[in-house]
């Protein structure tokens, strides 16, 4: 079991609080591998944010979001894919705290949060959707 790798793929429909299903699956993988709960604490936030963003931007034709976890005792790879119209990640500005405090729109922190909490963050986006890969070291 030392080098064991486990994988879980979930297709999530557009229903309230469905991100909890993916988080519970990730927690179960960690438990199976004997990974302490606190090691995946930040991963819960990453998964929650990525899924909420993906569901918010999923396409009209396919509102599902695909989530895939690959986990070893050392590393967790989180993959989230939606089928929306995509966007240009390089053109998304980091949110400005002073502007957000005085704005009615408090959203817009997702990408910054995911980048800062991941050990590696890859985003690919195009006209057929967006794919986000986040790596979280567990050691």
Secondary structure by P-SEA (a helix, b strand, c coil): ccbbbbbbbbbbcccccaaaaaaaaaaaaaaaaccccccaaaaaaaaaaaaaaaaaaccccccbbbbbbbbcccbbbbbbbbbcccccccccccccaaaaaaccccccaaaaaaaaaccbbbbbbcccbbbbbbbbbcc
